[in-house]
Amino acid sequence: MGLENFPDILKELIIENLANLTEVSDELGCGESTLSRYTTGKALPTLEMTVRLADYFSVTSDYLLGLNEENTASRFKRCPPFSKRFDEVLKYFHISRYKLQQMTGIAESVMRYWVQGKTEPTIPSVVKIAEALGCTVDFLLGRKK
């Protein structure tokens, strides 16, 4: 399982929920063409859109992204801004950005922008960090209750 399964999982969720691209895109406030690019594997969603999709379908982010074969969704809390959550996660794991950079290959300067709230990580970066820390994407995002 991995990110390459995301398009198929998203298509399955749309079908299982008896929805179509128009309904889902209207509900999420994104363009139908954007959603279509996700279902064809031409694009990955942003961090915000990943959470919105997971919330819409009541699934874990890890399941949606193809990182976990089971949907262990329960109730989720609203995600804090990634800049705040990333700092909390580093403290939780007692790890520096420098050490995380060594573990993931993601530049420390990029992580600094995340902490400053200037940018947000891409989905592949979030997955890489979750794998390096041995946690779920939902935990990393602060989505789990």
LUMSE-435365 format. One record per atom (N, C-alpha, C): residue in one letter; y, x, z. Coordinates in steps of 0.2 Angstrom, whole numbers, plus 5000, padded with zeros to 4 digits. Layout:
<rs>
AYXZ/...
</rs>
This chain:
<rs>
M499450045000/M500050005000/M500650045000/G501150024997/G501850064997/G502350024993/L502950054992/L503450024989/L503349994982/E502850024979/E502650004972/E502349934972/N502149914978/N501849844978/N502449794979/F503049814981/F503549764982/F503649714977/P503749724971/P503849674966/P503249614966/D502649634967/D502149594967/D502149544973/I502249574979/I502349544985/I502849494985/L503449514982/L504049464981/L503849404977/K503549424971/K503349364967/K502849314970/E502349344974/E501849304978/E502249264983/L502749284986/L503049254991/L503449194988/I503749204982/I504149154979/I503649094977/I503049114974/I502549064972/I502349024978/E502149064983/E501849034989/E502348984993/N502948994992/N503448954995/N503748904990/L503348894984/L503548844979/L504248844977/A504448904977/A505148914975/A505248944968/N505848954965/N505948994959/N506549034960/L506649084955/L507149134956/L507849104957/T507949044954/T508649014954/T508748994962/E508248954964/E508248934971/E508348994976/V507949044976/V507949094980/V508649134980/S508849144973/S509549184972/S510049144975/D510049074974/D510649034977/D510649034984/E510049034987/E510049034995/E510249104997/L510049154994/L510249224997/L510949244994/G511249204990/G511949224987/G511949284983/C511349294979/C511349354974/C511249324967/G511349364962/G511249344956/G510449334954/E510349284950/E509649274948/E509349344944/S509849374940/S509649434937/S509449494942/T509849494947/T509649544952/T508949534955/L508849474957/L508149454959/L507649464954/S507749454948/S507249464943/S507149544942/R507649584943/R507549654943/R507049674949/Y507149644954/Y506649654960/Y505949634958/T505849584955/T505149554954/T504849594948/T505249624944/T504949664938/T504949744940/G505149754946/G505049824948/G505649874945/K506149844942/K506649884939/K507149904944/A507149874950/A507649894956/A507349874962/L507549914967/L507449894974/L508049864977/P507949814982/P508549784985/P508849834990/T509449814992/T509849854997/T509549845003/L509749885008/L509549875015/L509649795017/E510249775016/E510449705018/E510049655015/M509949665008/M509549615004/M508849615006/T508549675008/T507849675011/T507849635017/V508249635022/V508249595028/V508349525026/R508849505022/R508949435020/R508249405016/L507949445012/L507349425009/L506849415014/A506749465019/A506249455024/A506349395028/D506949385030/D507149325034/D507049265030/Y507249255024/Y507149195020/Y506349175020/F505949225019/F505249215018/F504849215025/S505249235030/S504949235037/S504349285037/V504449345034/V503949405034/V504349465037/T503949515039/T504149575041/T504449615035/S504949655037/S505149705031/S504549745029/D504149765033/D503649815032/D503149775027/Y502949715028/Y502549675024/Y502849665017/L503549645017/L503849635011/L503949695006/L504049755009/L504049815006/L503349845004/G502849815006/G502149835004/G501949895009/L502249895015/L502049955019/L501449935024/N501349865025/N500849835029/N500549775026/E499849775026/E499549725022/E499549655026/E499749655032/E499749595036/E500449585038/N500649515037/N501249495039/N501249475047/T501449515051/T501449505058/T502149475061/A502449435056/A503049405058/A503049365064/S503549365068/S503649325074/S504349295073/R504749315078/R505449295078/R505849365078/F506349365074/F506749425073/F507449405076/K507749465078/K508449455080/K508849485074/R509449465075/R509949495070/R510049565070/C509949605064/C510049675064/C510749695066/P510749745070/P511449775072/P511649815065/P512249835065/P512449885059/P512049945060/F511849965054/F511350025053/F511650085057/S512350095056/S512650155060/S512550155067/K512550095070/K512350095077/K511650095079/R511250065075/R510550065076/R510250135075/F510450175070/F510250235068/F510350285074/D510950285077/D511050325083/D510550305089/E510450235090/E510050215095/E509350245094/V509050245088/V508450265086/V508350335087/L508850375085/L508850445087/L508750465094/K509150425098/K509050435105/K508450415108/Y508150355106/Y507550335108/Y506950385107/F506950415101/F506450465099/F506650535101/H507250545105/H507450605107/H507450665101/I507750645096/I507750685090/I508450695087/S508550745084/S509250765081/S509250745074/R509850735071/R509850725064/R509550785060/Y509750845063/Y509450905060/Y508650905060/K508350885065/K507650885066/K507350835061/L507750775061/L507450725056/L507550745049/Q508050785047/Q508150815041/Q507650855039/Q507350895043/Q506850945042/Q506150905041/M506150845044/M505550805044/M505550765037/T506050745035/T506150695029/T506450725023/G506850785023/G507150805018/G507750775016/I507950725020/I508650685019/I509150735022/A509650745018/A510250795020/A510550765027/E510750805031/E511050785038/E511750765036/S512050785031/S512750755029/S512650685027/V512150665024/V512050595022/V511950555028/M511550575033/M511450545039/M512050535043/R512550585042/R513150585046/R513550525043/Y513550515036/Y513850455033/Y513650395036/W512950385037/W512650325040/W512950315047/V512950365051/V513150355058/V513950335058/Q514350365053/Q515050345053/Q515150275049/G514650245047/G514650185044/G514950185037/K514950245034/K515250255027/K514750225022/T514150235023/T513650215018/T513050195022/E512550165018/E511950145021/E511350175018/P510850185021/P510250215017/P509950175012/T509650205007/T509250165002/T508550145006/I508250105003/I507550075005/I507050135005/P507050175000/P506550235001/P506750285007/S507350295008/S507550335014/S507350305020/V507450235021/V507250205027/V506550205028/V506150195023/V505350205023/V505250275025/K505550325022/K505350395024/K505550405031/I506050385034/I506250395041/I505750355046/A505550295044/A505050255048/A504350295048/E504150315042/E503550355042/E503550425046/A504150455046/A504250515049/A504250505057/L504550455059/L504550435066/L503950395069/G503550375064/G502950335066/G503050265069/C503550235066/C503750165068/C503850125062/T503950055063/T503950015058/T504750015055/V504749985049/V505449975046/V505849925050/D505549875053/D505849825057/D506149855063/F505749895066/F505949935072/F506549975071/L506550015065/L507050055063/L507750015062/L507649955059/L508249915058/L508449875064/G508049875069/G508249835075/G508149765074/R507649745070/R507449675068/R507049645073/K506549685076/K506049655081/K506349635088/K506149585090/K506349565097/K506049605102/
</rs>
